[in-house]
C-alpha cells in the first residue's frame, strides 16, 4: 500500500525507518522458533523489495539488520540458526547483485562491525556461531548460479575474517583478568583495521569501555580523542572540515 512512499529518496526516509524498526522489534524481543521462521520470511521479502534501503545511502539499516541476524546465528535453536544463516546468505547475495556483481563491500564491513559489537554485548563465538558460519559457507559452495562469479570467494573471505576476529577475542577472554594485556590485544586489533576507519572506531570504543570499567579514565579519554581525530580526518578528506587530525595536537601529541 505504501510502496511509493517507502521508495522516496532511494528508500532513505522516515517511513522506511519506522517500517524497518517494526521488523527489527520482532528480533529484539524473544520469540518462539515458529514465530521467528515467519519473521525471517518477512525480512527476505522486505530486503528483496527494497534493496536500496540497505545498500545505498546511509549504512544504518544495513548495520542494524546485520547485528540482529548475527545474534540469531548464535541462537540455541538449531532451526533458528539455519534460518538466520540462510537469511544472512540471501542478504549478502542481494548486496552482490545490487552492486552489479562487483562486491559485497557494504555487508562485509557492517557484518565485521556487528561481530565486533556483539562480542562486547552478547559474548558470541562458541560452537553455535561457528556452526552458522559453516552453513553460510556451504550455501556459497552449493550455489550453482554464483559458480562463475567472485561471490563465493567473497563469502569465504568474510567468514575467514570473522573467525580471525573471534580468535583474537578468545585470546582476550583468556586475559580478561589482566586489563593491560587485554587492552594491548584490543589495541593491536584496532591497528589491524587502520585501513577501515569504521571498524577501527568500533574497537577503539570497545577499548574505551574497558578502560572506563577499570577506572582508567585518562586512557578512555585517549581512545575517544583518537575516534574524534579519525572522524575529523574523514571530514577533511570530504572537504567538510579544514583541520583534520592536527586539530587535536594541542590535547595530545599521541594523535599522530
Secondary structure as GFF3:
##gff-version 3
##sequence-region A 1 256
A	DSSP	alpha_helix	3	6	.	.	.	ID=ss1
A	DSSP	three_ten_helix	8	11	.	.	.	ID=ss2
A	DSSP	alpha_helix	14	28	.	.	.	ID=ss3
A	DSSP	alpha_helix	33	49	.	.	.	ID=ss4
A	DSSP	alpha_helix	52	55	.	.	.	ID=ss5
A	DSSP	alpha_helix	60	72	.	.	.	ID=ss6
A	DSSP	alpha_helix	78	98	.	.	.	ID=ss7
A	DSSP	alpha_helix	105	122	.	.	.	ID=ss8
A	DSSP	alpha_helix	127	142	.	.	.	ID=ss9
A	DSSP	three_ten_helix	144	146	.	.	.	ID=ss10
A	DSSP	alpha_helix	151	174	.	.	.	ID=ss11
A	DSSP	alpha_helix	179	192	.	.	.	ID=ss12
A	DSSP	alpha_helix	197	213	.	.	.	ID=ss13
A	DSSP	alpha_helix	217	237	.	.	.	ID=ss14
A	DSSP	three_ten_helix	244	248	.	.	.	ID=ss15
A	DSSP	three_ten_helix	253	255	.	.	.	ID=ss16
###
